[in-house]
Amino acid sequence: MIKKLFNKLLKKKQNFSEEELTYLQTFLDEKIVVQEENDYCLNTKYRVGVLKVENKHAVLEDLDNVHKNMRLDFESLNGAYDNDLVLVKRTFNPRVKSKGKVVRVLDSSEHSLLLYMHKNKLHTVKESICLEHIKQKFPQLKEGDVCLMNSKTHEILEMIGNIFDPSVDEKISLHLYNEAFRLDETFDIDAKMDDSNQRVDLTHLAFCTIDPASAKDHDDAIYYDNEEHAIYVAIADVSYYVQEETPLDKAAYLKSTSIYLPNKVLPMLPNELSEEMCSLKEGVNRYAYVFKIYLDEKNSVKKSELFEAIINSHKKFSYEHIDSLLEGALKKRTQIEDRIFDYIIPLYEVTKDIRRKRLFHGYDFRTVEYRLQLNKNQKVEAIVTETSTASHQLIEECMLLANIEASKKVSTVGIYRIHDEPSLQAISKLIDDVNLLGIKAKIKGSVHETITHIQDRAKDSVLREEVDELIIQSQTQAKYSSKNLGHFGLGFKSYSHFTSPIRRYSDLVLHRMLKTKKVPSGIDEVCDHISKQERKVDMLVWDLEARKYARWAKEHIGEAFKAQVVDEERGLAKFYQEMPGLRVQIDNFKGQKLFTKLKVVLKDVDIVSKKIVASIKY
């Protein structure tokens, strides 16, 4: 009733019911609502709208859709929270950043709040907002306890743990991003292989998988026929087991992707499928969807065939094992390894040539990824740096070929992976940034030419990896689309995701489309949903990793470490030696240039907000 009442008031629809007029009288008495002739109006000192809580502040979205959104500081919320209908009194003091203050929560939607206890008051975990309006006592909660609470009844729905216990971090991140349902999900799986007669039998071919040593799910396997000059890319046939519109399919759609946490994987599909029946495990027959890609004498794609098959992965390799082979350091070999290596070595030469030609249109970024390793107490034990090696590049080129061929076999409406060209504004800023680093560059005739020009200028610089990072930051976000708009970053006119249906819903949808030759209903909604899920899951993982970094920093207060400025405007620096990837806010920042190397001393840490404060040691 309240929202409807204020909608009428703001839109001058004055046909109030008796009940509404009775409720309105309270606001008249307080001069929040005024009467002008026969009309009721909201006092100009006030605004009514829905509160949207963002990362560092809140925004009031007016009910009348006339006024611009008003920014509110967290200190001005007076107990209000996300999606509450609130009454805000405007602030006319020009020296005050916030333009208003919540004076009343008019209506609160019922939802779960993730809260923690600090100094006998409840605060939101996401933004550390103190909920002053919750007056009742909770004797069962002690300092640091984290719980889920009903926003209306203030009933504690679930005890999550305590902020001082590192094992709580995973649950916090999952609840913050509404993915905690993954922890409780169960399915009855009865997966059988019973259409073998309809498939091409490729079990005699010595397929192999090449993955991280810790991998449990194997989406893809490869084989190379040197005589036919044909690459086989076999992908787990997930669509055979996961039928459209089943509960299993609906759950996979809701997740859209597997979540790779530092210490575990929360798979898109149940383990019975992701690690067993769908996984192309060594030594067992598995159903696969296979591309056979024929190359010409110049290693360009001549034609491709796509078919349902049965394969048997003859050997599971780690990236490190294949790197040793390609570097000539592998001495001991088994008979089956020799059979596979007989095609891996020439295939590597083929993919090197394909990669070289691909990079005329795409980019080769010298980036390093950091993977956190946790001990049994869920604390950071070590940081593993991952770079693209020869074995990674061999597999990458094979997968890219299959993804391109898959994108070509759908009709004009499909499920494409698209990546827009950066804006002129982004490229201009990139040029300014690299010039400030002393790398003289200028805008060229095209964006691609400009980026390769910058990389060429930076290739002999000690900052070449940092320059690549700036280039990546200038790029737009890749996403899924039903329309083929090309992939700028890879330099492809047509591209889709085909090779990872165990961990990506997009690939599963594409497999179905290729088999049925039909476009799923609501394909635009599907593309939008899985694009959003992808970004949300990335933020979830970053949230967990940042909290793990904060816990490590908490135990090293007062110690000095090497860091590098990564954000001049906000005074942020990143560790590059011990605990690489850890970010700190510098409290005595004096405008040092981007990528300046510093020695900083850890000063203060907040585990909840993940904020780490350090001072430059002069």
C-alpha positions in Angstrom: 0.0 0.0 0.0 2.8 2.5 0.9 4.5 2.4 -2.4 1.2 2.7 -4.3 0.3 5.6 -2.1 3.5 7.6 -2.8 3.2 6.7 -6.5 -0.2 8.4 -6.5 1.1 11.3 -4.5 4.1 12.0 -6.8 2.2 11.4 -10.1 -0.7 13.7 -9.0 -3.3 10.9 -9.1 -5.3 12.0 -6.0 -7.9 9.3 -5.9 -6.9 8.2 -2.4 -8.9 5.5 -0.5 -10.0 6.2 3.1 -7.2 3.9 4.4 -4.6 5.8 2.3 -5.9 9.2 3.6 -5.7 8.0 7.2 -2.1 6.9 6.6 -1.3 10.2 4.8 -2.5 12.2 7.8 0.7 11.3 9.7 2.9 12.8 7.0 0.7 15.9 6.9 1.1 16.4 10.6 4.9 16.1 10.3 4.8 18.5 7.3 6.4 15.8 5.1 3.4 16.1 2.9 1.7 19.4 2.3 -1.7 20.3 0.9 -1.9 22.9 -1.9 -5.6 23.8 -2.7 -7.1 20.3 -3.2 -3.9 18.5 -4.0 -1.4 16.7 -1.8 2.3 17.2 -2.6 5.5 16.0 -1.2 7.4 18.7 0.6 10.3 19.8 -1.6 12.7 19.1 1.3 12.0 15.4 0.9 12.4 12.7 -1.7 10.9 9.2 -1.8 12.5 6.3 -3.7 14.1 2.9 -3.7 17.6 2.5 -2.1 20.3 0.8 -4.1 23.4 -0.1 -2.1 26.6 0.0 -4.2 30.2 -0.7 -3.3 31.2 2.5 -1.6 27.9 4.4 -1.4 24.1 4.1 -1.9 21.9 5.6 -4.5 18.3 6.8 -4.2 16.2 5.9 -7.3 13.2 8.3 -7.2 9.7 6.9 -7.6 8.7 9.8 -9.8 11.5 9.1 -12.4 11.9 12.8 -12.8 14.8 13.7 -10.5 18.4 12.4 -11.0 19.5 9.6 -8.7 20.8 11.0 -5.4 24.0 9.7 -3.9 23.9 8.8 -0.1 26.8 8.0 2.2 26.5 4.9 4.3 26.5 7.1 7.4 23.2 8.7 6.1 21.2 5.4 5.7 19.8 5.3 9.2 19.3 1.5 9.1 18.0 1.4 5.6 19.3 -1.2 3.2 19.2 -2.4 -0.4 15.8 -2.2 -2.1 14.1 -0.5 0.8 11.5 2.1 0.1 12.8 5.2 2.0 12.0 8.8 2.8 15.0 11.0 2.4 15.4 14.6 3.7 17.6 16.6 1.4 20.7 18.3 2.6 21.4 21.9 1.5 24.9 22.2 2.9 27.3 22.5 0.0 30.2 21.4 2.1 28.5 18.0 2.8 29.2 15.3 0.1 26.0 13.4 0.7 22.9 15.3 -0.6 20.4 13.7 1.7 19.8 11.5 4.7 17.3 8.7 5.2 14.8 9.7 7.9 12.4 6.8 7.6 12.2 3.3 6.0 8.7 3.3 4.5 8.8 -0.3 3.3 11.3 -3.1 3.5 11.4 -6.1 1.2 12.0 -9.4 2.9 15.4 -10.9 2.2 18.4 -12.4 3.8 21.2 -10.1 5.2 24.7 -11.3 5.7 25.8 -9.6 8.9 28.6 -9.7 11.5 28.8 -8.6 15.1 31.2 -5.8 15.9 31.3 -4.0 19.3 27.8 -5.3 20.1 26.3 -3.9 16.9 25.3 -5.7 13.7 27.0 -4.6 10.5 26.6 -5.7 6.9 29.5 -7.8 5.7 29.4 -6.4 2.1 29.7 -2.7 3.0 30.2 -2.7 6.8 27.1 -0.6 7.3 26.0 -0.5 10.9 22.3 -1.4 11.2 21.5 0.9 14.1 17.7 0.3 13.8 18.1 -3.4 14.9 17.7 -2.7 18.6 17.1 -6.2 20.0 19.9 -8.2 21.7 21.3 -11.4 20.4 23.0 -13.1 23.3 24.0 -16.1 21.1 26.2 -13.8 19.0 29.7 -12.9 20.1 32.3 -10.6 18.6 33.0 -11.5 14.9 30.2 -13.9 14.5 28.7 -14.0 11.0 25.1 -14.8 10.4 22.2 -14.7 7.9 19.3 -12.6 9.2 15.8 -12.0 7.9 15.6 -8.3 7.0 12.0 -7.9 8.3 11.7 -10.2 11.3 15.4 -10.0 12.3 15.3 -13.8 12.9 18.7 -15.4 12.6 18.3 -17.9 9.7 21.8 -19.4 9.7 25.0 -19.1 11.6 27.8 -18.9 9.0 30.9 -18.8 11.3 33.2 -16.3 12.8 35.2 -13.7 10.9 38.4 -14.6 12.9 38.2 -18.2 11.5 39.6 -18.5 7.9 37.3 -21.4 7.1 34.4 -18.9 7.0 35.8 -17.1 3.9 34.3 -19.4 1.3 30.8 -19.2 2.7 31.0 -15.4 3.0 31.9 -15.0 -0.7 29.3 -17.5 -1.8 26.5 -15.8 0.2 27.6 -12.3 -0.9 27.2 -13.3 -4.5 24.1 -15.6 -4.0 25.9 -18.8 -5.0 25.7 -20.6 -1.6 23.0 -22.9 -3.0 25.8 -24.8 -4.8 27.0 -26.2 -1.4 23.7 -28.0 -0.7 22.7 -29.2 -4.1 22.1 -33.0 -4.8 21.0 -34.8 -7.9 20.2 -38.5 -8.6 22.5 -39.2 -11.6 21.9 -42.4 -13.7 24.3 -41.8 -16.6 24.6 -44.6 -19.1 26.3 -45.0 -22.5 23.7 -46.7 -24.6 23.9 -45.2 -28.1 27.3 -46.6 -29.1 26.1 -48.0 -32.4 25.2 -44.6 -33.6 28.7 -43.1 -33.1 32.0 -43.1 -34.9 34.4 -45.4 -33.1 37.7 -43.6 -32.6 38.9 -45.7 -29.7 41.8 -47.0 -31.8 43.3 -43.5 -32.1 45.8 -42.5 -29.4 44.0 -39.4 -28.0 45.6 -37.7 -25.0 44.6 -35.0 -22.5 46.9 -32.2 -21.5 45.8 -30.3 -18.4 47.0 -28.8 -15.1 48.4 -31.6 -12.9 45.6 -31.0 -10.4 42.7 -31.3 -13.0 39.9 -33.7 -12.2 37.6 -32.8 -15.1 38.9 -33.3 -18.6 36.8 -31.4 -21.2 39.1 -32.0 -24.2 41.4 -34.5 -25.8 43.5 -34.2 -29.0 45.0 -36.4 -31.7 47.0 -35.5 -34.8 47.1 -37.5 -38.0 50.4 -36.5 -39.6 49.6 -38.3 -42.9 46.2 -36.7 -43.3 47.4 -33.4 -41.8 44.3 -33.4 -39.7 43.8 -32.3 -36.0 41.2 -34.1 -34.0 39.7 -32.1 -31.1 37.4 -34.3 -29.0 35.2 -32.6 -26.5 33.1 -34.2 -23.7 29.6 -34.9 -25.0 27.8 -33.3 -22.1 24.6 -32.6 -24.1 24.0 -36.4 -24.3 23.8 -36.6 -20.5 22.2 -33.2 -19.7 18.9 -33.0 -21.5 17.2 -29.6 -22.1 14.7 -28.4 -19.5 15.5 -31.1 -17.0 16.2 -30.2 -13.3 19.9 -30.9 -14.0 19.9 -28.5 -17.0 18.0 -25.8 -15.1 20.6 -25.9 -12.3 23.5 -25.8 -14.8 21.9 -22.7 -16.5 21.4 -21.0 -13.1 25.2 -21.5 -12.3 26.3 -21.0 -16.0 29.9 -21.8 -15.0 32.1 -23.7 -12.6 33.7 -21.7 -9.8 37.5 -22.3 -9.4 38.4 -21.3 -5.9 42.0 -21.5 -4.5 41.5 -24.8 -2.8 38.6 -26.5 -4.7 36.2 -26.4 -7.6 32.5 -25.9 -7.3 31.4 -27.5 -10.6 28.6 -26.5 -12.9 27.6 -30.2 -13.1 27.6 -32.8 -10.4 30.8 -34.6 -9.8 29.3 -37.8 -11.1 29.3 -36.1 -14.5 32.0 -33.5 -14.3 34.7 -35.8 -12.9 33.3 -39.2 -14.1 30.9 -39.9 -17.0 31.6 -36.7 -19.0 35.3 -36.4 -18.2 37.6 -37.8 -20.9 39.6 -39.9 -18.4 42.6 -42.0 -19.2 42.0 -45.6 -20.3 38.2 -45.6 -20.5 35.7 -45.2 -23.3 33.9 -41.9 -23.3 31.3 -40.2 -25.6 32.7 -37.1 -27.3 31.7 -34.5 -29.8 34.6 -34.4 -32.2 36.0 -31.9 -34.8 38.3 -33.3 -37.4 40.1 -30.3 -38.9 42.0 -30.7 -42.2 44.9 -28.4 -42.8 46.5 -27.5 -46.1 50.2 -27.3 -46.8 50.2 -23.7 -45.3 48.6 -24.9 -42.1 45.4 -23.1 -42.9 42.0 -24.8 -42.4 40.9 -26.6 -45.6 37.7 -28.1 -44.2 36.3 -29.6 -41.0 34.0 -32.4 -40.0 31.9 -32.6 -36.8 30.5 -35.9 -35.5 29.5 -37.8 -32.4 32.1 -40.4 -31.4 33.5 -42.8 -28.9 37.1 -42.1 -27.9 39.6 -43.5 -25.4 42.2 -41.2 -24.0 45.3 -43.3 -24.0 47.2 -41.0 -21.7 46.7 -38.1 -19.3 49.5 -35.5 -19.3 50.2 -32.4 -17.3 51.4 -29.2 -19.0 54.7 -29.6 -17.2 55.3 -33.1 -18.6 54.7 -31.9 -22.2 56.9 -28.9 -21.7 59.7 -31.2 -20.7 59.1 -33.2 -23.9 59.2 -30.0 -26.1 62.3 -28.7 -24.3 64.1 -32.0 -25.0 64.4 -32.8 -21.3 62.2 -35.8 -21.1 64.4 -39.0 -21.0 62.2 -41.8 -19.8 59.3 -42.8 -21.9 56.7 -45.6 -22.0 55.6 -47.3 -25.2 52.3 -45.4 -25.3 54.1 -42.1 -24.6 56.3 -42.8 -27.6 53.3 -43.4 -29.8 51.7 -40.1 -28.6 54.9 -38.1 -28.8 55.4 -39.1 -32.4 52.4 -36.8 -33.2 52.7 -34.2 -30.4 56.1 -33.0 -31.6 55.1 -32.3 -35.2 51.7 -31.0 -34.0 53.6 -28.5 -31.9 55.4 -27.2 -35.0 52.1 -26.9 -36.8 50.5 -25.0 -34.0 53.5 -22.7 -33.7 53.0 -21.7 -37.3 49.2 -21.2 -36.8 49.9 -19.1 -33.7 52.4 -17.0 -35.6 49.9 -16.2 -38.3 47.1 -15.6 -35.8 49.0 -12.9 -34.0 49.1 -10.8 -37.1 45.5 -10.0 -36.2 45.3 -10.8 -32.5 47.6 -10.1 -29.6 50.2 -11.9 -27.5 50.1 -10.5 -23.9 52.9 -11.2 -21.5 50.8 -11.6 -18.4 51.3 -13.6 -15.2 48.4 -15.2 -13.2 48.7 -15.8 -9.5 47.1 -18.9 -7.9 46.7 -19.0 -4.1 47.6 -22.3 -2.4 45.9 -22.8 1.0 47.1 -25.0 3.9 44.8 -27.2 6.0 43.9 -24.1 8.1 42.6 -22.3 5.0 45.4 -19.7 5.1 47.6 -18.7 2.2 50.6 -21.1 2.1 52.1 -20.1 -1.2 51.5 -18.2 -4.4 51.9 -20.1 -7.6 52.7 -18.0 -10.7 51.2 -19.3 -14.0 52.5 -18.3 -17.4 51.7 -19.4 -20.9 54.2 -22.1 -21.8 54.7 -24.1 -25.0 52.3 -26.9 -23.9 49.6 -24.3 -23.1 50.0 -22.7 -26.5 49.8 -26.0 -28.3 46.5 -26.8 -26.6 45.2 -23.2 -27.0 45.7 -23.2 -30.7 43.9 -26.5 -31.1 40.9 -25.3 -29.0 40.8 -22.0 -30.9 40.6 -23.8 -34.2 37.6 -25.9 -32.9 35.9 -22.8 -31.5 36.2 -21.0 -34.8 34.9 -24.0 -36.8 32.0 -24.4 -34.4 31.0 -20.7 -34.8 31.0 -21.2 -38.6 28.6 -24.1 -38.5 25.7 -22.3 -36.8 23.2 -20.2 -38.7 23.1 -16.4 -38.6 21.7 -16.6 -35.0 23.9 -18.6 -32.6 25.7 -18.2 -29.3 28.9 -16.3 -30.1 31.7 -15.1 -28.0 32.1 -11.4 -28.9 34.6 -8.7 -28.0 34.2 -5.1 -29.1 37.0 -2.8 -30.2 38.1 -0.4 -27.4 36.8 3.1 -27.7 38.9 6.0 -29.0 38.8 7.5 -25.5 40.2 4.3 -24.0 43.0 4.2 -26.6 43.8 7.9 -26.1 44.2 7.3 -22.3 46.3 4.2 -23.0 48.7 6.3 -25.2 48.9 9.0 -22.4 49.6 6.3 -19.8 52.4 4.6 -21.7 54.0 8.0 -22.7 54.1 8.9 -19.0 56.1 5.7 -18.5 58.7 7.0 -21.0 57.6 4.7 -23.8 56.9 7.1 -26.7 53.9 5.9 -28.7 51.2 7.5 -30.8 47.8 6.6 -32.3 48.1 4.8 -35.6 45.7 4.2 -38.5 43.8 1.4 -36.6 43.3 0.2 -33.0 45.1 -3.0 -33.8 48.0 -1.1 -35.4 48.2 1.2 -32.4 48.3 -1.7 -29.8 51.0 -3.6 -31.7 52.9 -0.4 -32.1 52.8 0.1 -28.3 53.9 -3.5 -27.7 56.7 -3.1 -30.2 57.9 0.1 -28.5 57.8 -1.6 -25.0 59.3 -5.0 -26.0 62.8 -4.0 -24.8 61.6 -2.1 -21.8 61.7 -3.4 -18.2 58.0 -2.4 -18.0 56.8 -4.6 -21.0 54.6 -6.8 -18.8 53.1 -3.7 -17.1 52.4 -2.1 -20.5 50.6 -5.3 -21.5 48.5 -5.0 -18.4 47.6 -1.4 -19.3 46.6 -2.6 -22.8 44.3 -5.3 -21.3 42.7 -2.7 -19.0 41.9 -0.6 -22.0 39.9 -3.4 -23.5 36.1 -3.9 -23.4 34.6 -6.9 -21.6 34.1 -10.0 -23.7 30.5 -11.5 -23.6 28.0 -13.8 -25.3 25.7 -12.7 -28.0 23.2 -14.3 -30.4 24.7 -12.1 -33.2 28.1 -12.5 -34.7 30.0 -9.3 -34.0 33.5 -10.7 -34.1 36.2 -11.0 -31.5 38.5 -8.0 -31.5 41.1 -9.3 -29.0 41.6 -12.6 -30.7 41.3 -11.1 -34.2 38.6 -13.4 -35.3 35.6 -12.5 -37.5 33.6 -15.4 -36.0 34.1 -17.1 -32.7 32.2 -19.3 -30.2 32.9 -21.3 -27.1 32.7 -25.0 -27.9 35.5 -26.7 -26.0 34.4 -26.6 -22.3 30.8 -27.8 -21.9 31.7 -29.4 -18.5 32.4 -26.0 -17.0 30.5 -23.5 -19.3 26.8 -23.5 -20.1 27.5 -21.5 -23.3 29.3 -24.5 -24.8 26.5 -26.9 -23.8 24.0 -24.6 -25.6 26.2 -24.5 -28.7 26.5 -28.3 -28.8 22.7 -28.6 -28.7 22.4 -26.1 -31.5 24.9 -27.9 -33.7 23.2 -31.2 -33.2 19.6 -30.1 -33.6 20.1 -27.2 -36.1 17.7 -25.2 -33.9 18.0 -22.0 -32.0 16.8 -22.2 -28.4 13.9 -20.0 -27.4 15.0 -16.9 -25.5 18.6 -17.1 -26.8 19.2 -13.4 -26.1 18.1 -13.9 -22.5 20.4 -16.9 -22.3 23.4 -14.9 -23.6 22.7 -12.0 -21.2 22.3 -14.3 -18.2 25.5 -16.3 -18.7 27.5 -13.1 -19.5 26.4 -11.7 -16.1 27.1 -14.9 -14.3 30.6 -15.0 -15.7 31.3 -11.6 -14.3 29.7 -12.3 -11.0 31.7 -15.5 -10.5 34.9 -13.6 -11.3 34.0 -11.0 -8.6 33.2 -13.8 -6.1 36.7 -15.4 -6.6 38.4 -12.0 -6.3 36.5 -11.4 -3.1 37.7 -14.7 -1.6 41.3 -14.1 -2.7 41.3 -10.6 -1.4 40.1 -11.8 2.1 42.8 -14.5 2.1 45.5 -11.8 1.3 44.1 -9.7 4.1 44.4 -12.5 6.6 48.1 -13.0 5.6 48.7 -9.3 5.9 47.1 -9.2 9.4 49.9 -11.6 10.5 52.6 -9.4 9.1 51.8 -6.0 10.5 54.9 -3.9 10.9 56.9 -5.8 8.3 58.3 -4.2 5.1 57.7 -5.5 1.6 58.4 -4.5 -2.0 55.4 -3.1 -3.9 54.7 -1.3 -7.1 52.2 1.6 -7.7 49.3 0.3 -9.8 46.7 3.2 -9.3 47.9 6.8 -8.9 44.5 8.3 -8.3 43.6 6.0 -5.4 47.2 5.5 -4.1 47.2 1.7 -4.5 50.2 -0.5 -4.8 50.7 -4.2 -5.5 53.2 -6.6 -4.0 55.5 -8.1 -6.7 57.9 -10.3 -4.7 56.6 -11.9 -1.6 52.8 -12.5 -1.8 52.6 -11.2 -5.4 49.1 -9.8 -6.2 48.4 -8.5 -2.7 47.1 -4.9 -3.0 47.6 -2.1 -0.3 46.2 1.4 0.2 49.1 3.7 0.8 48.3 6.2 3.5 51.2 8.6 2.9 51.1 8.5 -0.9 52.7 11.6 -2.5 51.8 11.2 -6.2 54.5 8.7 -7.2 54.3 7.6 -10.8 52.5 4.5 -12.1 54.6 1.4 -11.6 57.1 3.1 -9.3 58.7 0.5 -7.1 58.5 1.2 -3.3 59.2 -0.4 0.0 56.1 -0.3 2.2 55.3 -1.3 5.8 52.0 -3.0 6.5 50.1 -0.9 9.0 46.5 -1.9 9.4 44.1 -4.6 8.1 40.4 -5.1 8.1 39.4 -8.7 7.3 35.8 -7.9 6.6 36.3 -5.1 4.1 39.6 -6.7 2.9 41.2 -3.3 3.2 45.0 -3.4 3.7 46.8 -0.1 4.7 50.5 0.4 4.3 53.0 3.3 4.5 55.9 4.0 2.2 59.2 3.5 4.0 61.3 6.4 3.1 
